[in-house]
């Protein structure tokens, strides 16, 4: 395992829930599922996506809007 353990632990359940309810994360997980990724790999990718989204919101100062196209 690589990275900060407490951060991974804190992001696990939000990533699982976002995979069910957040459109952006849900689409990511579906794409990864089609590529044959395991459940753990999909959740880890969702955790990273949540971090990227949070960083973008903080850096831009704007509220999150799932309708705005995202890169990657």
mmCIF file of the N, C-alpha and C atoms, coordinates in Angstrom:
data_MODEL
# 
_entry.id   MODEL 
# 
loop_
_atom_site.group_PDB 
_atom_site.id 
_atom_site.type_symbol 
_atom_site.label_atom_id 
_atom_site.label_alt_id 
_atom_site.label_comp_id 
_atom_site.label_asym_id 
_atom_site.label_entity_id 
_atom_site.label_seq_id 
_atom_site.pdbx_PDB_ins_code 
_atom_site.Cartn_x 
_atom_site.Cartn_y 
_atom_site.Cartn_z 
_atom_site.occupancy 
_atom_site.B_iso_or_equiv 
_atom_site.pdbx_formal_charge 
_atom_site.auth_seq_id 
_atom_site.auth_comp_id 
_atom_site.auth_asym_id 
_atom_site.auth_atom_id 
_atom_site.pdbx_PDB_model_num 
ATOM 1   N N  . UNK A 1 1  ? 0.844   -1.177 0.000   1.00 0.00 ? 1  UNK A N  1 
ATOM 2   C CA . UNK A 1 1  ? 0.000   0.000  0.000   1.00 0.00 ? 1  UNK A CA 1 
ATOM 3   C C  . UNK A 1 1  ? 0.886   1.236  0.000   1.00 0.00 ? 1  UNK A C  1 
ATOM 4   N N  . UNK A 1 2  ? 0.452   2.216  -0.750  1.00 0.00 ? 2  UNK A N  1 
ATOM 5   C CA . UNK A 1 2  ? 1.230   3.433  -0.883  1.00 0.00 ? 2  UNK A CA 1 
ATOM 6   C C  . UNK A 1 2  ? 0.373   4.601  -0.427  1.00 0.00 ? 2  UNK A C  1 
ATOM 7   N N  . UNK A 1 3  ? 1.008   5.591  0.170   1.00 0.00 ? 3  UNK A N  1 
ATOM 8   C CA . UNK A 1 3  ? 0.293   6.796  0.546   1.00 0.00 ? 3  UNK A CA 1 
ATOM 9   C C  . UNK A 1 3  ? -0.068  6.835  2.014   1.00 0.00 ? 3  UNK A C  1 
ATOM 10  N N  . UNK A 1 4  ? -0.791  7.845  2.366   1.00 0.00 ? 4  UNK A N  1 
ATOM 11  C CA . UNK A 1 4  ? -1.179  8.126  3.740   1.00 0.00 ? 4  UNK A CA 1 
ATOM 12  C C  . UNK A 1 4  ? -2.346  7.224  4.139   1.00 0.00 ? 4  UNK A C  1 
ATOM 13  N N  . UNK A 1 5  ? -2.110  6.363  5.116   1.00 0.00 ? 5  UNK A N  1 
ATOM 14  C CA . UNK A 1 5  ? -3.115  5.380  5.519   1.00 0.00 ? 5  UNK A CA 1 
ATOM 15  C C  . UNK A 1 5  ? -4.386  5.994  6.064   1.00 0.00 ? 5  UNK A C  1 
ATOM 16  N N  . UNK A 1 6  ? -4.258  7.046  6.861   1.00 0.00 ? 6  UNK A N  1 
ATOM 17  C CA . UNK A 1 6  ? -5.444  7.688  7.431   1.00 0.00 ? 6  UNK A CA 1 
ATOM 18  C C  . UNK A 1 6  ? -6.284  8.350  6.342   1.00 0.00 ? 6  UNK A C  1 
ATOM 19  N N  . UNK A 1 7  ? -5.613  8.921  5.354   1.00 0.00 ? 7  UNK A N  1 
ATOM 20  C CA . UNK A 1 7  ? -6.342  9.545  4.244   1.00 0.00 ? 7  UNK A CA 1 
ATOM 21  C C  . UNK A 1 7  ? -7.086  8.486  3.434   1.00 0.00 ? 7  UNK A C  1 
ATOM 22  N N  . UNK A 1 8  ? -6.413  7.359  3.156   1.00 0.00 ? 8  UNK A N  1 
ATOM 23  C CA . UNK A 1 8  ? -7.085  6.255  2.456   1.00 0.00 ? 8  UNK A CA 1 
ATOM 24  C C  . UNK A 1 8  ? -8.295  5.779  3.238   1.00 0.00 ? 8  UNK A C  1 
ATOM 25  N N  . UNK A 1 9  ? -8.117  5.647  4.544   1.00 0.00 ? 9  UNK A N  1 
ATOM 26  C CA . UNK A 1 9  ? -9.204  5.179  5.402   1.00 0.00 ? 9  UNK A CA 1 
ATOM 27  C C  . UNK A 1 9  ? -10.372 6.161  5.399   1.00 0.00 ? 9  UNK A C  1 
ATOM 28  N N  . UNK A 1 10 ? -10.053 7.451  5.429   1.00 0.00 ? 10 UNK A N  1 
ATOM 29  C CA . UNK A 1 10 ? -11.099 8.475  5.461   1.00 0.00 ? 10 UNK A CA 1 
ATOM 30  C C  . UNK A 1 10 ? -11.846 8.577  4.135   1.00 0.00 ? 10 UNK A C  1 
ATOM 31  N N  . UNK A 1 11 ? -11.198 8.229  3.032   1.00 0.00 ? 11 UNK A N  1 
ATOM 32  C CA . UNK A 1 11 ? -11.819 8.368  1.712   1.00 0.00 ? 11 UNK A CA 1 
ATOM 33  C C  . UNK A 1 11 ? -12.555 7.118  1.247   1.00 0.00 ? 11 UNK A C  1 
ATOM 34  N N  . UNK A 1 12 ? -12.364 5.996  1.930   1.00 0.00 ? 12 UNK A N  1 
ATOM 35  C CA . UNK A 1 12 ? -12.931 4.742  1.442   1.00 0.00 ? 12 UNK A CA 1 
ATOM 36  C C  . UNK A 1 12 ? -14.457 4.788  1.342   1.00 0.00 ? 12 UNK A C  1 
ATOM 37  N N  . UNK A 1 13 ? -15.140 5.035  2.450   1.00 0.00 ? 13 UNK A N  1 
ATOM 38  C CA . UNK A 1 13 ? -16.610 5.026  2.424   1.00 0.00 ? 13 UNK A CA 1 
ATOM 39  C C  . UNK A 1 13 ? -17.186 6.139  1.551   1.00 0.00 ? 13 UNK A C  1 
ATOM 40  N N  . UNK A 1 14 ? -16.635 7.373  1.598   1.00 0.00 ? 14 UNK A N  1 
ATOM 41  C CA . UNK A 1 14 ? -17.141 8.384  0.658   1.00 0.00 ? 14 UNK A CA 1 
ATOM 42  C C  . UNK A 1 14 ? -17.013 7.955  -0.802  1.00 0.00 ? 14 UNK A C  1 
ATOM 43  N N  . UNK A 1 15 ? -15.950 7.236  -1.139  1.00 0.00 ? 15 UNK A N  1 
ATOM 44  C CA . UNK A 1 15 ? -15.774 6.773  -2.517  1.00 0.00 ? 15 UNK A CA 1 
ATOM 45  C C  . UNK A 1 15 ? -16.806 5.716  -2.877  1.00 0.00 ? 15 UNK A C  1 
ATOM 46  N N  . UNK A 1 16 ? -17.095 4.826  -1.941  1.00 0.00 ? 16 UNK A N  1 
ATOM 47  C CA . UNK A 1 16 ? -18.098 3.787  -2.191  1.00 0.00 ? 16 UNK A CA 1 
ATOM 48  C C  . UNK A 1 16 ? -19.471 4.425  -2.399  1.00 0.00 ? 16 UNK A C  1 
ATOM 49  N N  . UNK A 1 17 ? -19.822 5.377  -1.546  1.00 0.00 ? 17 UNK A N  1 
ATOM 50  C CA . UNK A 1 17 ? -21.122 6.045  -1.654  1.00 0.00 ? 17 UNK A CA 1 
ATOM 51  C C  . UNK A 1 17 ? -21.182 6.896  -2.923  1.00 0.00 ? 17 UNK A C  1 
ATOM 52  N N  . UNK A 1 18 ? -20.089 7.603  -3.232  1.00 0.00 ? 18 UNK A N  1 
ATOM 53  C CA . UNK A 1 18 ? -20.061 8.425  -4.445  1.00 0.00 ? 18 UNK A CA 1 
ATOM 54  C C  . UNK A 1 18 ? -20.217 7.555  -5.685  1.00 0.00 ? 18 UNK A C  1 
ATOM 55  N N  . UNK A 1 19 ? -19.735 6.331  -5.622  1.00 0.00 ? 19 UNK A N  1 
ATOM 56  C CA . UNK A 1 19 ? -19.895 5.413  -6.742  1.00 0.00 ? 19 UNK A CA 1 
ATOM 57  C C  . UNK A 1 19 ? -21.344 5.066  -7.011  1.00 0.00 ? 19 UNK A C  1 
ATOM 58  N N  . UNK A 1 20 ? -22.195 5.236  -6.023  1.00 0.00 ? 20 UNK A N  1 
ATOM 59  C CA . UNK A 1 20 ? -23.617 4.960  -6.192  1.00 0.00 ? 20 UNK A CA 1 
ATOM 60  C C  . UNK A 1 20 ? -24.416 6.209  -6.550  1.00 0.00 ? 20 UNK A C  1 
ATOM 61  N N  . UNK A 1 21 ? -24.004 7.374  -6.039  1.00 0.00 ? 21 UNK A N  1 
ATOM 62  C CA . UNK A 1 21 ? -24.853 8.557  -6.149  1.00 0.00 ? 21 UNK A CA 1 
ATOM 63  C C  . UNK A 1 21 ? -24.254 9.721  -6.933  1.00 0.00 ? 21 UNK A C  1 
ATOM 64  N N  . UNK A 1 22 ? -22.940 9.840  -7.022  1.00 0.00 ? 22 UNK A N  1 
ATOM 65  C CA . UNK A 1 22 ? -22.313 10.946 -7.737  1.00 0.00 ? 22 UNK A CA 1 
ATOM 66  C C  . UNK A 1 22 ? -22.156 10.545 -9.201  1.00 0.00 ? 22 UNK A C  1 
ATOM 67  N N  . UNK A 1 23 ? -22.719 11.333 -10.094 1.00 0.00 ? 23 UNK A N  1 
ATOM 68  C CA . UNK A 1 23 ? -22.733 10.995 -11.520 1.00 0.00 ? 23 UNK A CA 1 
ATOM 69  C C  . UNK A 1 23 ? -21.316 10.856 -12.075 1.00 0.00 ? 23 UNK A C  1 
ATOM 70  N N  . UNK A 1 24 ? -20.435 11.765 -11.702 1.00 0.00 ? 24 UNK A N  1 
ATOM 71  C CA . UNK A 1 24 ? -19.068 11.748 -12.231 1.00 0.00 ? 24 UNK A CA 1 
ATOM 72  C C  . UNK A 1 24 ? -18.337 10.479 -11.797 1.00 0.00 ? 24 UNK A C  1 
ATOM 73  N N  . UNK A 1 25 ? -18.414 10.161 -10.520 1.00 0.00 ? 25 UNK A N  1 
ATOM 74  C CA . UNK A 1 25 ? -17.717 8.985  -9.990  1.00 0.00 ? 25 UNK A CA 1 
ATOM 75  C C  . UNK A 1 25 ? -18.382 7.703  -10.484 1.00 0.00 ? 25 UNK A C  1 
ATOM 76  N N  . UNK A 1 26 ? -19.694 7.724  -10.580 1.00 0.00 ? 26 UNK A N  1 
ATOM 77  C CA . UNK A 1 26 ? -20.425 6.548  -11.064 1.00 0.00 ? 26 UNK A CA 1 
ATOM 78  C C  . UNK A 1 26 ? -20.017 6.208  -12.499 1.00 0.00 ? 26 UNK A C  1 
ATOM 79  N N  . UNK A 1 27 ? -19.897 7.228  -13.343 1.00 0.00 ? 27 UNK A N  1 
ATOM 80  C CA . UNK A 1 27 ? -19.461 7.008  -14.729 1.00 0.00 ? 27 UNK A CA 1 
ATOM 81  C C  . UNK A 1 27 ? -18.037 6.457  -14.779 1.00 0.00 ? 27 UNK A C  1 
ATOM 82  N N  . UNK A 1 28 ? -17.164 6.986  -13.928 1.00 0.00 ? 28 UNK A N  1 
ATOM 83  C CA . UNK A 1 28 ? -15.789 6.498  -13.864 1.00 0.00 ? 28 UNK A CA 1 
ATOM 84  C C  . UNK A 1 28 ? -15.762 5.018  -13.502 1.00 0.00 ? 28 UNK A C  1 
ATOM 85  N N  . UNK A 1 29 ? -16.519 4.651  -12.490 1.00 0.00 ? 29 UNK A N  1 
ATOM 86  C CA . UNK A 1 29 ? -16.541 3.260  -12.039 1.00 0.00 ? 29 UNK A CA 1 
ATOM 87  C C  . UNK A 1 29 ? -17.089 2.340  -13.124 1.00 0.00 ? 29 UNK A C  1 
ATOM 88  N N  . UNK A 1 30 ? -18.107 2.781  -13.842 1.00 0.00 ? 30 UNK A N  1 
ATOM 89  C CA . UNK A 1 30 ? -18.660 1.968  -14.932 1.00 0.00 ? 30 UNK A CA 1 
ATOM 90  C C  . UNK A 1 30 ? -17.636 1.761  -16.050 1.00 0.00 ? 30 UNK A C  1 
ATOM 91  N N  . UNK A 1 31 ? -16.893 2.828  -16.395 1.00 0.00 ? 31 UNK A N  1 
ATOM 92  C CA . UNK A 1 31 ? -15.854 2.699  -17.429 1.00 0.00 ? 31 UNK A CA 1 
ATOM 93  C C  . UNK A 1 31 ? -14.779 1.705  -16.999 1.00 0.00 ? 31 UNK A C  1 
ATOM 94  N N  . UNK A 1 32 ? -14.385 1.791  -15.724 1.00 0.00 ? 32 UNK A N  1 
ATOM 95  C CA . UNK A 1 32 ? -13.352 0.886  -15.225 1.00 0.00 ? 32 UNK A CA 1 
ATOM 96  C C  . UNK A 1 32 ? -13.855 -0.556 -15.167 1.00 0.00 ? 32 UNK A C  1 
ATOM 97  N N  . UNK A 1 33 ? -15.139 -0.723 -14.857 1.00 0.00 ? 33 UNK A N  1 
ATOM 98  C CA . UNK A 1 33 ? -15.726 -2.065 -14.810 1.00 0.00 ? 33 UNK A CA 1 
ATOM 99  C C  . UNK A 1 33 ? -15.697 -2.700 -16.199 1.00 0.00 ? 33 UNK A C  1 
ATOM 100 N N  . UNK A 1 34 ? -16.004 -1.908 -17.226 1.00 0.00 ? 34 UNK A N  1 
ATOM 101 C CA . UNK A 1 34 ? -15.968 -2.412 -18.597 1.00 0.00 ? 34 UNK A CA 1 
ATOM 102 C C  . UNK A 1 34 ? -14.553 -2.806 -19.014 1.00 0.00 ? 34 UNK A C  1 
ATOM 103 N N  . UNK A 1 35 ? -13.550 -2.145 -18.421 1.00 0.00 ? 35 UNK A N  1 
ATOM 104 C CA . UNK A 1 35 ? -12.158 -2.463 -18.723 1.00 0.00 ? 35 UNK A CA 1 
ATOM 105 C C  . UNK A 1 35 ? -11.645 -3.661 -17.933 1.00 0.00 ? 35 UNK A C  1 
ATOM 106 N N  . UNK A 1 36 ? -12.496 -4.209 -17.064 1.00 0.00 ? 36 UNK A N  1 
ATOM 107 C CA . UNK A 1 36 ? -12.113 -5.403 -16.323 1.00 0.00 ? 36 UNK A CA 1 
ATOM 108 C C  . UNK A 1 36 ? -11.364 -5.150 -15.032 1.00 0.00 ? 36 UNK A C  1 
ATOM 109 N N  . UNK A 1 37 ? -11.448 -3.946 -14.492 1.00 0.00 ? 37 UNK A N  1 
ATOM 110 C CA . UNK A 1 37 ? -10.768 -3.641 -13.233 1.00 0.00 ? 37 UNK A CA 1 
ATOM 111 C C  . UNK A 1 37 ? -11.503 -4.289 -12.069 1.00 0.00 ? 37 UNK A C  1 
ATOM 112 N N  . UNK A 1 38 ? -10.751 -4.630 -11.030 1.00 0.00 ? 38 UNK A N  1 
ATOM 113 C CA . UNK A 1 38 ? -11.349 -5.245 -9.848  1.00 0.00 ? 38 UNK A CA 1 
ATOM 114 C C  . UNK A 1 38 ? -12.082 -4.193 -9.026  1.00 0.00 ? 38 UNK A C  1 
ATOM 115 N N  . UNK A 1 39 ? -12.888 -4.653 -8.091  1.00 0.00 ? 39 UNK A N  1 
ATOM 116 C CA . UNK A 1 39 ? -13.633 -3.740 -7.236  1.00 0.00 ? 39 UNK A CA 1 
ATOM 117 C C  . UNK A 1 39 ? -12.733 -2.819 -6.447  1.00 0.00 ? 39 UNK A C  1 
ATOM 118 N N  . UNK A 1 40 ? -11.638 -3.363 -5.937  1.00 0.00 ? 40 UNK A N  1 
ATOM 119 C CA . UNK A 1 40 ? -10.704 -2.552 -5.149  1.00 0.00 ? 40 UNK A CA 1 
ATOM 120 C C  . UNK A 1 40 ? -10.054 -1.475 -6.015  1.00 0.00 ? 40 UNK A C  1 
ATOM 121 N N  . UNK A 1 41 ? -9.706  -1.831 -7.246  1.00 0.00 ? 41 UNK A N  1 
ATOM 122 C CA . UNK A 1 41 ? -9.107  -0.852 -8.159  1.00 0.00 ? 41 UNK A CA 1 
ATOM 123 C C  . UNK A 1 41 ? -10.100 0.257  -8.487  1.00 0.00 ? 41 UNK A C  1 
ATOM 124 N N  . UNK A 1 42 ? -11.360 -0.119 -8.659  1.00 0.00 ? 42 UNK A N  1 
ATOM 125 C CA . UNK A 1 42 ? -12.387 0.888  -8.960  1.00 0.00 ? 42 UNK A CA 1 
ATOM 126 C C  . UNK A 1 42 ? -12.596 1.832  -7.786  1.00 0.00 ? 42 UNK A C  1 
ATOM 127 N N  . UNK A 1 43 ? -12.606 1.301  -6.569  1.00 0.00 ? 43 UNK A N  1 
ATOM 128 C CA . UNK A 1 43 ? -12.789 2.150  -5.388  1.00 0.00 ? 43 UNK A CA 1 
ATOM 129 C C  . UNK A 1 43 ? -11.589 3.075  -5.215  1.00 0.00 ? 43 UNK A C  1 
ATOM 130 N N  . UNK A 1 44 ? -10.381 2.569  -5.435  1.00 0.00 ? 44 UNK A N  1 
ATOM 131 C CA . UNK A 1 44 ? -9.183  3.412  -5.323  1.00 0.00 ? 44 UNK A CA 1 
ATOM 132 C C  . UNK A 1 44 ? -9.210  4.538  -6.357  1.00 0.00 ? 44 UNK A C  1 
ATOM 133 N N  . UNK A 1 45 ? -9.666  4.240  -7.554  1.00 0.00 ? 45 UNK A N  1 
ATOM 134 C CA . UNK A 1 45 ? -9.785  5.273  -8.584  1.00 0.00 ? 45 UNK A CA 1 
ATOM 135 C C  . UNK A 1 45 ? -10.841 6.300  -8.187  1.00 0.00 ? 45 UNK A C  1 
ATOM 136 N N  . UNK A 1 46 ? -11.925 5.851  -7.564  1.00 0.00 ? 46 UNK A N  1 
ATOM 137 C CA . UNK A 1 46 ? -12.964 6.769  -7.095  1.00 0.00 ? 46 UNK A CA 1 
ATOM 138 C C  . UNK A 1 46 ? -12.429 7.656  -5.979  1.00 0.00 ? 46 UNK A C  1 
ATOM 139 N N  . UNK A 1 47 ? -11.586 7.104  -5.117  1.00 0.00 ? 47 UNK A N  1 
ATOM 140 C CA . UNK A 1 47 ? -10.974 7.899  -4.056  1.00 0.00 ? 47 UNK A CA 1 
ATOM 141 C C  . UNK A 1 47 ? -10.114 9.007  -4.655  1.00 0.00 ? 47 UNK A C  1 
ATOM 142 N N  . UNK A 1 48 ? -9.336  8.655  -5.651  1.00 0.00 ? 48 UNK A N  1 
ATOM 143 C CA . UNK A 1 48 ? -8.492  9.663  -6.309  1.00 0.00 ? 48 UNK A CA 1 
ATOM 144 C C  . UNK A 1 48 ? -9.351  10.725 -6.993  1.00 0.00 ? 48 UNK A C  1 
ATOM 145 N N  . UNK A 1 49 ? -10.423 10.301 -7.646  1.00 0.00 ? 49 UNK A N  1 
ATOM 146 C CA . UNK A 1 49 ? -11.307 11.247 -8.325  1.00 0.00 ? 49 UNK A CA 1 
ATOM 147 C C  . UNK A 1 49 ? -11.930 12.216 -7.325  1.00 0.00 ? 49 UNK A C  1 
ATOM 148 N N  . UNK A 1 50 ? -12.336 11.708 -6.152  1.00 0.00 ? 50 UNK A N  1 
ATOM 149 C CA . UNK A 1 50 ? -12.887 12.590 -5.124  1.00 0.00 ? 50 UNK A CA 1 
ATOM 150 C C  . UNK A 1 50 ? -11.864 13.627 -4.678  1.00 0.00 ? 50 UNK A C  1 
ATOM 151 N N  . UNK A 1 51 ? -10.613 13.203 -4.524  1.00 0.00 ? 51 UNK A N  1 
ATOM 152 C CA . UNK A 1 51 ? -9.561  14.155 -4.161  1.00 0.00 ? 51 UNK A CA 1 
ATOM 153 C C  . UNK A 1 51 ? -9.376  15.207 -5.247  1.00 0.00 ? 51 UNK A C  1 
ATOM 154 N N  . UNK A 1 52 ? -9.392  14.778 -6.500  1.00 0.00 ? 52 UNK A N  1 
ATOM 155 C CA . UNK A 1 52 ? -9.238  15.718 -7.608  1.00 0.00 ? 52 UNK A CA 1 
ATOM 156 C C  . UNK A 1 52 ? -10.395 16.712 -7.653  1.00 0.00 ? 52 UNK A C  1 
ATOM 157 N N  . UNK A 1 53 ? -11.611 16.220 -7.433  1.00 0.00 ? 53 UNK A N  1 
ATOM 158 C CA . UNK A 1 53 ? -12.778 17.100 -7.438  1.00 0.00 ? 53 UNK A CA 1 
ATOM 159 C C  . UNK A 1 53 ? -12.711 18.098 -6.291  1.00 0.00 ? 53 UNK A C  1 
ATOM 160 N N  . UNK A 1 54 ? -12.335 17.620 -5.101  1.00 0.00 ? 54 UNK A N  1 
ATOM 161 C CA . UNK A 1 54 ? -12.240 18.505 -3.936  1.00 0.00 ? 54 UNK A CA 1 
ATOM 162 C C  . UNK A 1 54 ? -11.167 19.564 -4.156  1.00 0.00 ? 54 UNK A C  1 
ATOM 163 N N  . UNK A 1 55 ? -10.032 19.166 -4.697  1.00 0.00 ? 55 UNK A N  1 
ATOM 164 C CA . UNK A 1 55 ? -8.958  20.120 -4.964  1.00 0.00 ? 55 UNK A CA 1 
ATOM 165 C C  . UNK A 1 55 ? -9.412  21.169 -5.977  1.00 0.00 ? 55 UNK A C  1 
ATOM 166 N N  . UNK A 1 56 ? -10.098 20.739 -7.015  1.00 0.00 ? 56 UNK A N  1 
ATOM 167 C CA . UNK A 1 56 ? -10.588 21.674 -8.026  1.00 0.00 ? 56 UNK A CA 1 
ATOM 168 C C  . UNK A 1 56 ? -11.583 22.668 -7.464  1.00 0.00 ? 56 UNK A C  1 
ATOM 169 N N  . UNK A 1 57 ? -12.452 22.209 -6.573  1.00 0.00 ? 57 UNK A N  1 
ATOM 170 C CA . UNK A 1 57 ? -13.438 23.099 -5.953  1.00 0.00 ? 57 UNK A CA 1 
ATOM 171 C C  . UNK A 1 57 ? -12.734 24.121 -5.070  1.00 0.00 ? 57 UNK A C  1 
ATOM 172 N N  . UNK A 1 58 ? -11.772 23.665 -4.273  1.00 0.00 ? 58 UNK A N  1 
ATOM 173 C CA . UNK A 1 58 ? -11.055 24.576 -3.378  1.00 0.00 ? 58 UNK A CA 1 
ATOM 174 C C  . UNK A 1 58 ? -10.230 25.575 -4.179  1.00 0.00 ? 58 UNK A C  1 
ATOM 175 N N  . UNK A 1 59 ? -9.538  25.095 -5.192  1.00 0.00 ? 59 UNK A N  1 
ATOM 176 C CA . UNK A 1 59 ? -8.667  25.969 -5.974  1.00 0.00 ? 59 UNK A CA 1 
ATOM 177 C C  . UNK A 1 59 ? -9.457  27.003 -6.777  1.00 0.00 ? 59 UNK A C  1 
ATOM 178 N N  . UNK A 1 60 ? -10.572 26.591 -7.364  1.00 0.00 ? 60 UNK A N  1 
ATOM 179 C CA . UNK A 1 60 ? -11.343 27.516 -8.196  1.00 0.00 ? 60 UNK A CA 1 
ATOM 180 C C  . UNK A 1 60 ? -12.246 28.424 -7.374  1.00 0.00 ? 60 UNK A C  1 
ATOM 181 N N  . UNK A 1 61 ? -12.640 27.964 -6.191  1.00 0.00 ? 61 UNK A N  1 
ATOM 182 C CA . UNK A 1 61 ? -13.544 28.756 -5.363  1.00 0.00 ? 61 UNK A CA 1 
ATOM 183 C C  . UNK A 1 61 ? -14.990 28.673 -5.816  1.00 0.00 ? 61 UNK A C  1 
ATOM 184 N N  . UNK A 1 62 ? -15.275 27.797 -6.771  1.00 0.00 ? 62 UNK A N  1 
ATOM 185 C CA . UNK A 1 62 ? -16.638 27.635 -7.281  1.00 0.00 ? 62 UNK A CA 1 
ATOM 186 C C  . UNK A 1 62 ? -17.251 26.370 -6.700  1.00 0.00 ? 62 UNK A C  1 
ATOM 187 N N  . UNK A 1 63 ? -18.570 26.325 -6.655  1.00 0.00 ? 63 UNK A N  1 
ATOM 188 C CA . UNK A 1 63 ? -19.237 25.123 -6.169  1.00 0.00 ? 63 UNK A CA 1 
ATOM 189 C C  . UNK A 1 63 ? -19.159 24.032 -7.236  1.00 0.00 ? 63 UNK A C  1 
ATOM 190 N N  . UNK A 1 64 ? -19.247 22.790 -6.796  1.00 0.00 ? 64 UNK A N  1 
ATOM 191 C CA . UNK A 1 64 ? -19.179 21.658 -7.719  1.00 0.00 ? 64 UNK A CA 1 
ATOM 192 C C  . UNK A 1 64 ? -20.442 21.595 -8.552  1.00 0.00 ? 64 UNK A C  1 
ATOM 193 N N  . UNK A 1 65 ? -20.274 21.396 -9.847  1.00 0.00 ? 65 UNK A N  1 
ATOM 194 C CA . UNK A 1 65 ? -21.392 21.254 -10.765 1.00 0.00 ? 65 UNK A CA 1 
ATOM 195 C C  . UNK A 1 65 ? -21.088 20.070 -11.678 1.00 0.00 ? 65 UNK A C  1 
ATOM 196 N N  . UNK A 1 66 ? -21.871 19.014 -11.548 1.00 0.00 ? 66 UNK A N  1 
ATOM 197 C CA . UNK A 1 66 ? -21.632 17.802 -12.336 1.00 0.00 ? 66 UNK A CA 1 
ATOM 198 C C  . UNK A 1 66 ? -21.906 18.016 -13.821 1.00 0.00 ? 66 UNK A C  1 
ATOM 199 N N  . UNK A 1 67 ? -22.597 19.088 -14.172 1.00 0.00 ? 67 UNK A N  1 
ATOM 200 C CA . UNK A 1 67 ? -22.928 19.349 -15.575 1.00 0.00 ? 67 UNK A CA 1 
ATOM 201 C C  . UNK A 1 67 ? -21.741 19.908 -16.355 1.00 0.00 ? 67 UNK A C  1 
ATOM 202 N N  . UNK A 1 68 ? -20.751 20.459 -15.648 1.00 0.00 ? 68 UNK A N  1 
ATOM 203 C CA . UNK A 1 68 ? -19.584 21.022 -16.321 1.00 0.00 ? 68 UNK A CA 1 
ATOM 204 C C  . UNK A 1 68 ? -18.688 19.867 -16.758 1.00 0.00 ? 68 UNK A C  1 
ATOM 205 N N  . UNK A 1 69 ? -18.289 19.831 -18.038 1.00 0.00 ? 69 UNK A N  1 
ATOM 206 C CA . UNK A 1 69 ? -17.441 18.732 -18.509 1.00 0.00 ? 69 UNK A CA 1 
ATOM 207 C C  . UNK A 1 69 ? -16.101 18.719 -17.777 1.00 0.00 ? 69 UNK A C  1 
ATOM 208 N N  . UNK A 1 70 ? -15.639 17.518 -17.459 1.00 0.00 ? 70 UNK A N  1 
ATOM 209 C CA . UNK A 1 70 ? -14.367 17.351 -16.763 1.00 0.00 ? 70 UNK A CA 1 
ATOM 210 C C  . UNK A 1 70 ? -13.363 16.704 -17.689 1.00 0.00 ? 70 UNK A C  1 
ATOM 211 N N  . UNK A 1 71 ? -12.114 17.090 -17.530 1.00 0.00 ? 71 UNK A N  1 
ATOM 212 C CA . UNK A 1 71 ? -11.044 16.433 -18.289 1.00 0.00 ? 71 UNK A CA 1 
ATOM 213 C C  . UNK A 1 71 ? -10.690 15.135 -17.592 1.00 0.00 ? 71 UNK A C  1 
ATOM 214 N N  . UNK A 1 72 ? -10.590 14.046 -18.371 1.00 0.00 ? 72 UNK A N  1 
ATOM 215 C CA . UNK A 1 72 ? -10.165 12.763 -17.817 1.00 0.00 ? 72 UNK A CA 1 
ATOM 216 C C  . UNK A 1 72 ? -11.227 12.116 -17.095 1.00 0.00 ? 72 UNK A C  1 
# 
